[in-house]
């Protein structure tokens, strides 16, 4: 289990846990109850799907050459050192990825059984999320290599988990659930974006057309800051419009991380070794914002 958690990059599971908690808070506010069996199953399925996506990502990036030529690896970018340095075999990553998908599928079947005839929307959202996670780097789609990686992350780790978990718990879709997913979606996309800066040169050599590889680091830093502004502007707007409720302003808790991260990226966008603190703070901004929003919604309920 220790090896599995290490290779699947378990500390980064907060990327999928956070929107799930936000959706659970929204469902509790709207329905007045929380089905813990459904919530536990859907959370386990999401975490397993995220683990599979991480493992597939490392496996295919290694196979496609994006990680083998990496010379600016950081704790947050550059792929898995376990494959590049020969610590683990490729087959180990593939087997663990497939096993994670099996766990995800099992949880999905159980959730659909509990939903009964109202299961089709969950099947569609779950299938879309899994396919995006797998084909983020896997052939033939290779979304990240074709300039679609950032949009894929926005959907798979931003909008879809909130809509999916909310539907499982409330058995309906609402406009508020969709709107509530947008600020965390922008912030999770910024995590991917800032992790692309150290990989700019090697991604170009490997034909991985990320946003930073296409636009360059100087212009891409504007995109990062625009998404930060969009995220917190929406937190304020949606708090005033009662999407989050009166305590939605707690979502601004991520600003103390986003602001210094933006400043560091602005100055050091072309120096990988200087970006590590900004990469860490970008992750913390997403986590703090999502958890604070969930708490705010729960208090409002």
Buried (B, 14 or more C-beta within 10 A) or exposed (E): EEEBEEBBBBEBBBBBBBBBBBBBBBBBBBBEEBBEEBBEBBBBBBBBBBBBBBBBBBBBBBBBBBBBEBEBBBEBBBBBBBBBEEEBEEEBBBEBBEBBBEBBBBBBBBBBEBBEEEBEBBBEBBEBBBBBBBBBBBEEBBBBBEBBBBEBBBBBBBBBBBBBBBBBBBBEBBEBBBBBBBBBBBBBBBBBBBBBBBBBBBBBEBEBBBBBBBBBBEEBBEBBBEBBEBBBEBBBBBBEEEBBBEBBBBBBBBBEBBBBBBEBBBEBBBEBEBBBEBBBBBBBBBBBBBBBBBBBBBBBB
